[in-house]
Amino acid sequence: MSQMEIEWENMGKQGTLTNDCLCECGYKKVDHILPLKFSHDNEWSVDKNTTTSPTNTFGEIEFIGHGDNERKFVRVDVNTSMEKMEQLMMNVWGLQKPNLLISVTGGANFFNMKTKLKQAFRFGLMKAARSTGAWIVTGGTNTGVMKHVGEAVRDYGLTSTTGAPVVAIGVATWGCIHKKKDLISRDGNGLYPAQYRIGTEKIKVRKEAYLDPNHTHFILVDNGTEHSFAVEIPFRAQLENAVANMTTDTGKDAVKVPVCCLVAEGGPGTLETVHHSILNNIPIIIVQGSGRAADILAAAYEFSKESEKEYVDKYGKKTWRSETEFDSTQEAKIIDMIKDVFGDKNLVKNWQMVKESLVNRDLVTVFNLSASTSNQASKDIDYAILKALLKANKDQVYDQLKLALAWNRIDIAKSEIFVDDRTWEPGSLDDILQSAIMLNRKDFIELFLDHSVSLKDFLSLTRLKQLYNQCKTVCQV
């Protein structure tokens, strides 16, 4: 942290700085590293009054009393480049590229759910994650919806005997982590492990929370302040966008890693996260009935009118998309809802975020968890997540098919892509069939053979040579 030229609170007699003096950054004097200077002249800011240095907070966390598995963690500057983050995750942590990224955002303190629906939520999320090879990203603390996700990961780990473990990455604000000093390496060489104990007593500091013991990795985002909420939100949006620019490991028919945002309950920070997602063309799935931000977004979606507008897609092709329009009555209803839930503070900003988050309806899916039975709900959550991504690519049927192949979800391909009114040109599925053979996806091979693929035309001499030279020993077709 840098030399400070700011106004202090709780000053001692005659203007002296006691160790308990509170700086504008939120830290006490005793917690600062560099020399401090007292001044009334300058307005404090992160850019002017903090400096960066090599991180001394990284390694592996041992959550005492929560099993022997150690979770990897790192504390990073809020402006760390995504290139460095990708190198860390892939080369240092050794993560495999995902076929899907599910970003879960929502309530940290008020998220409550009936037992049966909670079980359905967990099971549906885990089914979507493990069947597709997904990463799950949350706020990483042991509260609210993030705790639910962590417990789902834990329960899956306890019951699963096959397959790779689910990757759950917590992206949290460093200044809001309780007992964060236990994670700091005094010699700068990291902690292997850092011993971290979650207490049973209520945390006295209102703006702090424990890390969740069931996430597998943690990225702790620091801007030099303490107890400042939402520091990690822009960083997390950049990270998710960087993952979206990766490609899946599915051969020549690899696609960009799809990203979706699952919204359950939440406060103004959730509205901001959703807004960032939409600006990055990330589809959102709103869990209606979960409360607060999610219910406001769901109501705004349902109250508004849908219109079709022409636009030019990324391929230069003219197409149509569904957009949201509000009349004055609908607008007034939503503003009243926002005011009732979040009060007058930032009312205009919150309404603007809601409105802009729903402009492109093709990126928005509303799922009513409480309207389903518990067994149906788990299936519906799984489908809602994957169908939202297909909906966002509704004009690119071959991209949809490549996604289903990457996820190895023949059920999605049959129910959502190979529909009765769709015809396939001869030869149009040949390249995807070859990818299915390389990936040993027998169900997809049978599906393609039932829809316009001619083996006589497909098995040219050139393609036979490719299959012979490239097909892995695991191929059994």
C-alpha positions, 0 to 999 in steps of 0.5 A, a space after each residue: 500500500 502506498 504513502 497516504 495523504 488523506 484525512 483520518 478518522 479517530 485521531 488522537 490528541 493534538 492530531 497524532 495518528 494512533 494505530 487505530 486511526 482509520 484511513 480512507 482506504 478502510 484499513 487502520 494505520 497499523 495495517 499499512 505497510 509504507 510510511 504514512 503522511 497526514 494531509 487535509 489537502 488531497 482527496 483520496 483515491 485508489 489510483 493516486 494513493 495506492 501502489 502495487 507490489 508482487 503478491 505475497 498471498 498465494 499457495 494452497 488453503 487447508 480448511 481445518 475441519 473440512 477434509 484434507 483437500 487443499 484449495 489453490 488461491 492467489 491474491 491479485 491486483 484489480 488491474 491484473 491482465 487476463 493473459 497473466 490470469 490465463 497463464 496462472 489457471 492453465 499452466 500453474 494450477 493445471 486446469 483443463 479448458 472448460 467446455 462451458 463456464 457457468 457464472 453464478 451470481 446472487 444473494 450473499 446474505 438473504 438467499 433462502 430456499 425450501 429443502 426440496 428445491 434447494 436439493 433440486 437446484 444443487 443437483 441440476 447445477 451439478 448435472 449441467 456442470 459435470 455432463 459438459 465439463 464446465 467451470 463454475 464461477 461464484 463470489 467464493 464466500 461461505 454465504 448465500 447462493 455461493 455457499 449453496 454452490 459449494 455444498 453442491 460441489 461437496 455433495 457431488 464429490 462425496 457421491 461421485 466415484 467417476 469423472 473429473 472433479 467439478 471446478 468451482 472458482 471463487 472470485 472474491 474481494 480481498 478486503 472483505 475476507 474474514 481472517 485474510 491475514 492467515 493467507 499472507 506469506 511473510 517471506 513472500 514464497 507462498 503458503 503450502 498450506 495456509 491453515 484457515 479455520 471457519 469459526 462458528 461464532 458470528 462475524 463481528 465485522 459486518 462487511 466481512 465473510 469467510 471463504 467457502 471451504 468447498 470451492 476448488 480455487 480462489 482468486 482474491 481481488 485487491 484494489 488497496 481498500 478494505 470493506 469495499 463491496 463489489 471490487 471484484 465485479 469488473 475483474 470477474 467480468 473480464 475473466 469470464 470474457 477471457 474464458 469465453 475467448 478460449 476454444 473447446 478441445 473438440 478438434 476441428 469443430 472446436 467452438 469458443 467456450 460458451 459462458 452463461 450467468 445464473 442469477 438467484 436472488 441478489 442485491 444491487 451488486 447482482 444487477 451490476 454483474 448481470 449488466 456486465 454480462 449482457 454488455 459482453 453478450 453473455 446469456 443470463 438465466 434468471 431464477 424467478 421466485 428466488 427473491 430481490 434482484 432476480 425477481 425484479 429482473 424476471 418481473 421486468 422481463 414479463 411485464 415488458 413488450 417484445 419486438 423483433 428488430 433487424 440487425 447485422 450479426 458477426 458474420 455480416 448477415 442480416 437477421 432478426 432479434 427479440 428486443 424489450 420495450 417498456 411503456 410508461 406504466 410498465 416502467 413505473 411498476 418496475 421502478 416501484 419494485 426496485 424502490 421497495 426492495 433497494 430503497 431510493 439510493 441509486 434508484 435511477 442507476 438500478 433502473 437503468 441497469 435493469 432496463 439495459 440488461 433486458 434489451 436483447 431478449 435472446 440473451 435472457 431466460 426466465 426459469 421459475 424454480 418454484 413452479 416445478 416439482 423437485 424432480 422436474 426442477 433439477 432437470 429443468 435447471 440443467 436444461 434451462 442453462 444449456 437451452 439459454 446458450 442455444 437460444 443466444 446462438 439461435 441463428 447459428 444452427 451449426 454452432 449450436 450443434 458443435 456446442 451440443 457435441 462439445 458438451 456430449 449432450 445427445 438429449 439437447 441435440 435431439 430435443 432442440 436442434 434435430 427438430 421435425 421442421 429442420 432439413 439438412 443439406 447433403 454433406 452439411 454434417 460430414 465435418 461434424 460427424 468426423 469430429 464425433 468419430 474422433 471424440 468417440 461420441 457414438 450417440 451423435 454418430 448414430 444421430 447423424 447417420 439418421 439425418 442425411 449423412 451418406 456413408 458412401 459419400 462421407 468415406 472418401 479416400 482422403 477422409 479414410 486416410 485422415 481417420 486412420 492417421 488421426 483417430 485415437 486408440 480410444 475410438 471404438 466405432 
